[in-house]
Amino acid sequence: MSNVLKIITLTVNRIIKKTFKGLAWILAIFVFLVVLIYILIQVPAVQNFARKKVVSYLEGKIHTRVEIAKLSLDFPKKIVLEGVYFEDQKKDTLLSGNRLEVDIALLKLIKSQVEINYIELKDVNAKINRLGTDTVFNYQYILNAFSSGTKSKTPKDTSGGMQINVDKILLNNIRASFKDDKAAIDFTIRLGKFQTAFKKFDLDKMIFLLPDITLENVIGHMYQNKPLLKPEPVAVVEAQSNEPFKLQLGLENIGIKNIQFDYKNDVSVMAANLLLGELSGKVKSIDLATLNVQLDNIKLHNTNAAILLGKSVQTKIVKEEINKQVAAQANNPWKVYIKTVDLENNTLSFNDDNSPGVSSGIDYKHLKIDSLRLKANGLQVTPTTYAGNITDAGFREQSGFNLKQFKTAFGYNDSGAVMKNLYIKTDRSVIRDNISVSYPSLEAVTKDLGKLYLDANFVKSDLAAKDILIFAPQLRPNLKGNESAIVHVNARVKGYINNLTIPGLEVSGIGNTMISMSGTIKGLPDVKKAVYNFNVGNFQTTKADLNKFLPPGTIPLTVRIPDQMKVSGTFKGLATNFTTDLLVQTNKGNASLAGSLNSNNETYNLKGALNNVDVGYLAKQDTLLGRVTMAFTAKGRGFKPARMNTNATARVRSAFVKGYNYQNLALNASVNRGQTLLDADMADKSLSFHMNGEALVDDKFATNIKLRLLLDSILMKPLGFTANDLRIHGNVIADISTTDLNRPEGVIKVGELVVSNDG
């Protein structure tokens, strides 16, 4: 927006220069003619006679109507013209004015010194135009009338230059228009009041010092019908931006009120509008040669600014050129310091019709910010540093976001950024307290994010889901049903990204999910190589929450998760190499797991337990399986039988299978490169046995199976095998060479078989 305003300002400056060029010629003619007769005119009658002679001379010279109602001269300084009227060749007003007063030291002109102590223009109307097929402006005939008609060689200037000093300037009720059909520019302005005075006016060194400037009640517009910007190579834009400003401007007190200005470009299809309520400030210094701006204070109240970019190829060109100029200026060594900033009740809007509007959330191509306020001090801006203290800020955006209060002491440079005493409050959210980052250089952290140092502390912070959705509407499916939730956060994070310490993290508020934990993370940003050391005090969630948070397909279709879950314990290591001690509590039973697992070298030492876990529910096998209570261990190496060297145990206290609750099963097994030994005992009231066996197991088949089973008793009816009360006792000896179903080999012997009917 600032670059568009800059472009418009430059165009306005060119218009003003052309306008005042014509006015300057007219005024110069007045001064020249009046000086010739000035000494002779001292009494009103003579002055009136002189007035008539001047009017007669001018009309005879330029052949258009000229009026001067009153001419007052106070030798040797003051000249006053009242009731001035100049008509152009089309009998339209060229210049009119109720009062034109100049206080000039005439005698100093002899010494090549122009000393203007006072200039006042009141009720002045100036019209500069070049219409239709005209090739010159409407004031050109006056210049031609006073030119000699022949070109003369300009003599060498031996005077050493003319010294010009200007003091007070007062303009009241000034109207000016500039219309150039050839250049496709239409500019008008109505100025209520402009007042200033110069402490120093040095045209040679381009130094201008003004203690006070007052500008009030201005209405104007500028319409263009040609491209605002033309494409230029980046090198050209860079070169132009590096050209030094040979201007040193000293302002002290600025007072600007009630400004209305419209800009429209039909070719570039863009428009801008400014309704400025009050702009005031105190300037310490402005040195454009060194790009150094020092302001004591700046105040902007009750102001509305808007920019519209329409649909056109030219609009895209304008945006590209502005981006080039912004990038070029960013490379220049600007130094800006503002002691205090006061913005209140301002409105900003931006619409880029080349981009369609979004259905939800904030739309950065269609912004409307109102009630904008900012109170700050010590603002510092350079190409490498941004710093300051924001004591209060806020605004509303049409997306529904309402920043009620924002406070922080901030800083940014090439090696880091910080926000101290951070406080952000919206309608629903509160974020505080400190955050800082540091790094060797931006280039270094771009290559390796692990070199970034982070120190963040958020105390009693509340983040509303509605605010989250404004800036991240893509999360709406994940927050469905929790759109009004408030996320409560207490967090402390410190360290390099590759070596983070989390003294505490507490998050709650979304559905029934909450987490309380601490720990460290080493090795980020490479997630696969990162080493985690977490102490989870409490992590609880629900099936409904997980279904919203997790991406589709995360949970296998063959798995059903419980309605409520709670996890606590520790986890240390990589995702593929860790030690852990976790307890999982759910409404479908509890489970624990402790030990270590290394997927890389396939080693493990684990022990775990299931306490009344509904395995059938979890595995979607409700008709086959039910709740299981057991403990197990596994220690060894290898995941495939042919490479295993493992010992494992299982103690099944109870397991509900196909309608019966089996109890008291003990299993012991060992595997050494496929050679497997198994020992099992069961002491259930309906099934009691002892079994041992061995086999050679590879990745496909089991061979050399030797099995010895002592079946103490099995009651068939309770187990659901028969309708009668049958009891079976016996021994089974099996010697099977292979379990390949295509060529099975083996012998199975059953001995001491006893079948009895207990019924």
Residue pairs with C-beta under 8 A, 6 or more apart in sequence:
1 305
1 307
1 348
1 350
3 322
3 325
3 326
3 329
4 270
4 272
4 307
4 322
5 272
7 228
7 229
8 222
8 263
8 272
11 185
11 222
11 224
12 187
12 222
15 178
15 185
15 187
15 222
18 128
18 137
18 178
19 126
19 128
19 176
19 178
22 128
22 137
22 139
22 142
23 95
23 126
25 139
25 142
25 143
25 146
26 86
26 95
26 139
26 142
27 100
27 102
29 58
29 142
29 146
30 79
30 81
31 79
31 102
31 104
33 54
33 57
33 58
34 54
34 71
34 73
34 79
35 106
35 109
37 50
37 53
37 54
38 73
38 75
38 76
38 106
39 75
40 46
40 50
41 47
41 50
41 73
41 75
42 73
42 75
47 71
47 72
47 73
48 71
50 71
50 73
51 68
51 70
51 71
54 68
54 71
55 66
55 67
55 68
58 66
59 65
59 66
61 145
61 146
62 141
62 142
62 145
63 145
64 86
64 87
64 88
64 89
64 94
64 141
65 85
65 86
65 87
65 91
66 85
66 86
66 87
67 83
67 84
67 85
68 81
68 82
68 83
68 84
68 85
69 82
69 83
69 84
70 80
70 81
70 82
70 83
71 80
71 81
71 82
72 78
72 79
72 80
72 81
72 82
73 79
73 80
74 80
75 106
76 105
76 106
76 107
77 103
77 104
77 105
77 106
77 117
78 101
78 102
78 103
78 104
78 118
79 101
79 102
79 103
79 104
80 99
80 100
80 101
80 102
81 97
81 99
81 100
81 101
82 98
82 99
82 100
83 98
84 95
84 96
84 97
84 100
85 93
85 95
85 96
86 93
86 94
86 95
86 96
87 93
87 94
88 94
88 127
88 138
88 139
88 141
89 138
89 141
90 138
92 127
92 138
93 125
93 127
94 126
94 127
94 138
94 139
95 124
95 125
95 126
95 127
96 124
96 125
97 121
97 122
97 123
97 124
97 125
98 122
98 123
98 124
99 120
99 121
99 122
99 123
100 120
100 121
100 122
100 124
101 118
101 119
101 120
101 121
102 116
102 118
102 119
102 120
103 116
103 117
103 118
103 119
104 114
104 115
104 116
104 117
105 113
105 115
105 117
108 114
108 115
112 159
112 160
112 161
112 162
112 163
113 162
113 163
113 164
113 165
114 162
114 163
114 164
114 165
115 165
116 164
116 165
116 166
116 167
117 167
117 168
118 167
118 168
118 169
118 170
119 166
119 168
119 169
119 170
120 169
120 170
120 171
120 172
121 170
121 171
121 172
121 174
122 171
122 172
122 173
123 172
123 173
124 171
124 173
124 174
124 175
124 176
125 174
125 175
125 176
126 174
126 175
126 176
126 177
127 138
127 176
127 177
128 137
128 138
128 139
128 176
128 177
128 178
128 179
129 137
129 138
129 177
129 178
129 179
129 180
130 136
130 137
130 138
130 179
130 180
130 181
130 182
130 183
131 138
131 179
131 181
132 181
134 181
134 182
135 182
137 180
161 204
164 201
164 203
165 198
165 201
166 198
166 201
167 197
167 198
168 195
168 196
168 197
169 194
169 195
169 196
169 197
170 194
170 195
171 191
171 193
171 194
171 195
172 192
172 193
173 191
173 192
173 193
174 189
174 190
174 191
174 194
175 188
175 189
175 190
175 191
176 188
176 189
176 191
177 187
177 188
177 189
178 185
178 186
178 187
178 188
179 185
179 186
179 187
183 226
184 224
184 225
184 226
185 222
185 223
185 224
186 221
186 222
186 223
186 224
187 220
187 221
187 222
187 223
188 220
188 221
189 218
189 219
189 220
190 217
190 218
190 219
190 220
191 215
191 217
191 218
192 216
192 217
192 218
192 258
193 214
193 215
193 216
193 217
194 213
194 214
194 215
194 216
195 212
195 213
195 214
196 210
196 212
196 213
196 214
197 210
197 211
197 212
198 208
198 209
198 210
199 209
199 210
199 211
199 250
200 207
200 208
200 209
200 250
201 208
201 209
202 208
205 248
206 246
206 247
206 248
207 248
207 250
208 247
208 248
208 249
208 250
209 250
210 249
210 250
210 251
210 252
211 252
211 253
212 252
212 253
212 254
212 255
213 251
213 253
213 254
213 255
213 256
214 255
214 256
215 255
215 256
215 257
215 259
216 255
216 256
216 257
216 258
217 257
217 258
218 258
218 259
218 260
218 261
219 260
219 261
220 260
220 261
220 262
221 261
221 262
221 263
221 264
222 261
222 262
222 263
222 264
223 263
223 264
223 265
223 266
224 263
224 264
224 265
224 266
224 267
224 268
225 265
225 266
225 267
226 265
226 267
227 265
227 267
227 268
227 314
227 317
227 318
228 265
228 267
228 268
228 270
228 314
228 318
229 268
229 317
229 318
229 321
229 322
230 317
230 321
231 317
231 320
231 321
232 321
232 324
234 324
234 327
234 328
237 321
237 324
237 325
237 328
238 328
238 331
240 328
241 325
241 328
241 329
241 331
241 332
242 328
242 332
244 288
244 289
245 288
245 289
245 291
246 288
246 289
247 288
247 289
248 286
248 287
248 288
248 289
249 286
249 287
249 288
250 283
250 285
250 286
251 283
251 286
252 282
252 283
253 280
253 281
253 282
253 283
254 279
254 280
254 281
254 282
254 283
255 280
256 276
256 278
256 279
256 280
257 276
257 277
257 278
257 279
258 276
258 277
259 274
259 275
259 276
259 279
260 274
260 275
260 276
261 273
261 274
261 276
262 271
262 272
262 273
262 274
263 271
263 272
263 273
264 270
264 271
264 272
265 271
267 312
267 314
268 312
268 314
268 315
268 317
268 318
269 309
269 310
269 311
269 312
269 314
269 315
270 307
270 308
270 309
270 310
270 315
270 318
271 306
271 307
271 308
271 310
272 305
272 306
272 307
272 308
273 304
273 305
273 306
274 303
274 304
274 305
274 306
275 303
275 304
275 305
276 300
276 303
277 301
277 302
277 303
277 345
278 299
278 300
278 301
278 302
278 303
279 298
279 299
279 300
279 303
280 298
280 299
281 295
281 296
281 297
281 298
281 299
282 295
282 296
282 297
283 294
283 295
283 296
284 294
284 295
284 296
285 292
285 293
285 294
286 292
286 293
286 294
287 293
290 335
291 332
291 333
291 334
291 335
292 335
293 334
293 335
293 336
293 337
294 336
294 337
295 336
295 337
295 338
295 339
296 339
296 340
297 338
297 339
297 340
297 341
297 342
298 338
298 340
298 341
298 342
299 342
299 343
300 342
300 343
300 344
300 346
301 342
301 343
301 344
301 345
301 346
302 344
302 345
302 346
303 346
303 347
304 346
304 347
304 348
305 346
305 347
305 348
305 349
306 347
306 348
306 349
306 350
306 351
307 349
307 350
307 351
308 351
308 353
309 315
309 318
309 319
309 351
309 352
309 353
309 354
310 353
310 354
311 353
311 354
315 352
315 354
316 354
330 383
331 383
332 383
333 382
333 383
334 381
334 382
334 383
335 381
335 382
336 379
336 380
336 381
336 382
337 379
337 380
337 381
338 376
338 379
339 377
339 378
340 376
340 377
341 374
341 375
341 376
341 377
341 379
342 374
342 375
343 372
343 373
343 374
343 375
344 373
345 371
345 372
345 373
346 370
346 371
346 372
346 373
347 368
347 369
347 370
347 371
347 372
348 367
348 368
348 369
348 372
349 367
349 368
349 369
350 365
350 366
350 367
350 368
351 365
351 366
351 367
352 365
352 366
354 365
355 365
355 366
357 363
357 365
357 366
358 366
358 473
359 473
360 469
360 473
360 476
361 399
361 469
361 470
361 471
361 472
361 473
362 397
362 399
362 401
362 470
362 471
363 399
367 397
367 398
368 397
368 398
369 395
369 396
369 397
370 395
370 396
371 394
371 395
371 396
372 394
372 395
373 392
373 393
373 394
373 395
374 390
374 392
374 393
375 390
375 391
375 392
375 393
376 388
376 389
376 390
376 391
376 393
377 388
377 389
377 391
378 387
378 388
378 389
379 387
379 388
380 386
380 387
380 388
384 413
384 414
385 411
385 412
385 413
386 410
386 411
386 412
386 413
387 410
387 411
387 412
387 413
388 409
388 410
388 411
389 408
389 409
389 410
390 406
390 407
390 408
390 409
390 410
391 407
392 405
392 406
392 407
393 403
393 405
393 406
393 407
394 403
394 404
394 405
394 406
395 403
396 402
396 403
399 470
400 466
400 470
401 426
401 467
401 470
401 471
402 426
402 427
403 424
403 425
403 426
404 425
404 426
404 427
405 423
405 424
405 425
406 423
406 424
406 425
407 421
407 422
407 423
408 419
408 420
408 421
408 422
408 423
409 418
409 419
409 420
409 421
410 417
410 418
410 419
410 420
411 417
411 418
412 418
414 441
414 442
415 438
415 439
415 440
415 441
416 436
416 437
416 438
416 439
416 453
417 436
417 437
418 434
418 435
418 436
418 437
419 434
419 435
419 436
420 434
420 436
421 433
421 434
422 431
422 432
422 433
422 434
422 435
423 430
423 431
423 432
423 433
424 430
424 431
424 432
425 431
426 464
426 467
427 464
428 462
428 464
428 466
428 467
428 486
429 461
429 462
429 463
429 464
429 467
429 486
430 460
430 461
430 462
431 458
431 461
431 462
431 463
432 458
432 459
432 460
432 461
433 457
433 458
433 459
433 461
434 455
434 456
434 457
435 454
435 455
435 456
435 457
435 458
436 454
436 455
436 456
437 452
437 453
437 454
437 455
438 452
438 453
439 445
439 451
439 452
439 453
440 451
444 451
445 451
445 452
449 497
449 524
449 525
450 496
450 497
450 498
450 523
450 524
450 525
451 496
451 497
451 498
452 496
452 497
453 495
453 496
453 497
454 493
454 494
454 495
454 496
454 497
454 500
455 493
455 494
455 495
456 491
456 492
456 493
456 494
457 491
457 492
457 493
458 489
458 490
458 491
458 492
459 490
460 488
460 490
461 488
461 489
461 490
461 491
462 486
462 487
462 488
462 489
462 509
463 486
463 487
463 489
464 485
464 486
464 487
465 479
465 482
465 483
465 484
465 485
465 486
465 487
465 510
466 483
466 484
468 475
468 479
468 487
469 475
469 476
469 479
469 483
476 483
477 548
478 548
478 549
479 485
479 510
479 548
480 548
481 511
481 544
481 548
482 510
482 511
482 548
485 509
485 510
485 511
486 509
487 507
487 508
487 509
487 510
488 506
488 507
488 508
488 509
489 506
489 507
490 504
490 505
490 506
491 502
491 504
491 505
491 506
491 507
492 502
492 503
492 504
492 505
493 500
493 501
493 502
493 505
494 500
494 501
494 503
495 501
495 520
497 524
497 525
498 522
498 523
498 524
498 525
499 520
499 521
499 522
500 520
500 521
500 522
500 524
501 520
502 517
502 518
502 519
502 520
502 521
503 518
504 517
504 518
505 515
505 516
505 517
505 518
506 514
506 515
506 516
507 514
507 515
508 514
508 515
510 545
511 541
511 542
511 544
511 545
511 548
512 540
512 541
512 542
512 544
512 545
512 564
513 540
513 541
513 542
513 545
513 549
514 538
514 539
514 540
514 541
515 536
515 538
515 539
515 540
516 536
516 537
516 538
516 539
517 534
517 535
517 536
517 537
517 538
517 539
518 534
518 535
518 537
519 532
519 533
519 534
519 535
520 532
520 533
521 530
521 531
521 532
521 533
522 530
522 531
522 533
523 529
523 530
523 531
524 530
527 575
528 574
528 575
528 576
529 574
530 574
531 572
531 573
531 574
532 571
532 572
532 573
532 574
532 575
532 578
533 571
533 572
533 573
534 570
534 571
534 572
535 570
536 567
536 568
536 569
536 570
536 571
536 582
537 568
538 566
538 567
538 568
539 566
539 567
539 568
540 564
540 565
540 566
540 567
541 565
542 563
542 564
542 565
543 561
543 562
543 563
543 564
543 565
544 563
546 555
546 561
547 555
555 561
558 619
558 620
559 618
559 619
559 620
560 617
560 618
560 619
560 620
561 618
562 586
562 587
562 588
562 617
562 618
563 586
563 587
563 588
564 586
564 587
565 584
565 585
565 586
566 584
566 585
566 586
567 582
567 583
567 584
567 585
568 582
568 583
569 580
569 581
569 582
569 583
570 579
570 580
570 581
570 582
571 578
571 579
571 580
571 582
572 578
572 579
572 580
573 579
573 580
573 596
576 598
576 599
576 600
577 597
577 598
577 599
577 600
578 596
578 597
579 595
579 596
579 597
580 593
580 594
580 595
580 596
580 597
581 592
581 593
581 594
581 595
582 592
582 593
582 594
583 590
583 591
583 592
584 590
584 591
584 592
584 593
588 613
588 614
588 617
588 618
589 610
589 611
589 612
589 613
589 614
589 627
589 628
590 610
590 611
590 612
590 613
591 608
591 609
591 610
591 611
591 613
592 608
592 609
592 611
593 606
593 607
593 608
594 606
594 607
594 608
595 604
595 605
595 606
595 607
595 608
596 603
596 604
596 605
596 606
597 603
597 604
597 606
598 604
601 637
602 637
602 638
602 639
602 643
603 636
603 637
604 634
604 635
604 636
604 637
605 634
605 635
606 632
606 633
606 634
606 635
607 631
607 632
607 633
607 634
608 631
608 632
608 633
609 630
609 631
609 632
610 628
610 629
610 630
610 631
611 629
612 627
612 628
612 629
613 627
613 628
613 629
614 626
614 627
615 621
615 625
615 626
615 627
615 628
615 655
616 622
616 623
616 624
616 625
616 626
616 627
616 656
619 625
624 657
624 658
625 655
625 656
625 657
626 655
626 656
626 657
626 661
627 654
627 655
627 656
628 652
628 654
628 655
628 656
629 652
629 653
629 654
629 655
630 650
630 651
630 652
630 653
630 654
630 655
631 650
631 651
631 653
632 648
632 649
632 650
632 651
633 647
633 648
633 649
633 650
634 646
634 647
634 648
635 646
635 647
635 648
636 644
636 645
636 646
636 647
636 648
636 671
637 643
637 644
637 645
637 646
638 644
638 645
638 646
638 671
640 699
641 671
641 674
641 676
641 697
641 698
641 699
642 673
642 674
642 697
642 698
642 699
643 673
644 671
644 672
644 673
644 674
645 671
645 672
645 673
646 670
646 671
647 668
647 669
647 670
648 667
648 668
648 669
648 670
648 671
649 666
649 667
649 668
649 669
650 665
650 666
650 667
651 665
651 666
651 667
652 662
652 663
652 664
652 665
652 666
652 667
653 663
653 664
654 661
654 662
654 663
655 661
655 662
655 663
655 665
656 662
658 720
659 720
660 686
660 718
660 719
660 720
662 682
662 684
662 687
663 683
663 684
663 685
664 682
664 683
664 684
665 680
665 681
665 682
665 684
666 680
666 681
666 682
667 678
667 679
667 680
668 678
668 679
668 680
669 676
669 677
669 678
669 679
670 676
670 677
671 677
671 697
674 696
674 697
674 698
675 694
675 695
675 696
675 697
676 694
676 695
676 696
676 697
676 702
677 692
677 693
677 694
678 691
678 692
678 693
678 694
678 695
679 691
679 692
680 689
680 690
680 691
680 692
681 689
681 690
681 691
682 688
682 689
685 715
686 714
686 715
686 718
686 719
687 713
687 714
687 715
687 719
688 711
688 712
688 713
688 714
689 709
689 710
689 711
689 712
689 714
690 709
690 710
690 712
691 707
691 708
691 709
691 710
692 707
692 708
693 705
693 706
693 707
693 708
693 734
694 704
694 705
694 706
695 702
695 703
695 704
695 705
695 706
696 702
696 703
696 704
697 703
701 738
701 739
701 740
702 738
702 739
703 736
703 737
703 738
703 739
704 736
704 737
705 734
705 735
705 736
705 737
705 739
705 746
706 734
706 735
707 732
707 733
707 734
707 735
707 736
708 731
708 732
708 733
709 731
709 732
709 733
709 734
710 731
711 728
711 729
711 730
711 731
711 732
712 729
713 727
713 728
713 729
714 727
714 728
714 729
715 725
715 726
715 727
715 758
716 722
716 724
716 725
716 726
716 727
716 728
717 723
717 724
717 725
717 726
724 757
724 759
725 757
725 758
725 759
726 755
726 756
726 757
726 758
727 754
727 755
727 756
727 757
727 758
728 753
728 754
728 755
729 752
729 753
729 754
729 755
729 756
730 750
730 751
730 752
730 753
730 754
731 750
731 751
731 752
732 748
732 749
732 750
732 751
733 748
733 749
733 750
733 751
734 746
734 747
734 748
734 749
735 746
735 747
735 748
736 744
736 745
736 746
736 747
736 748
737 745
737 746
738 744
738 745
738 746
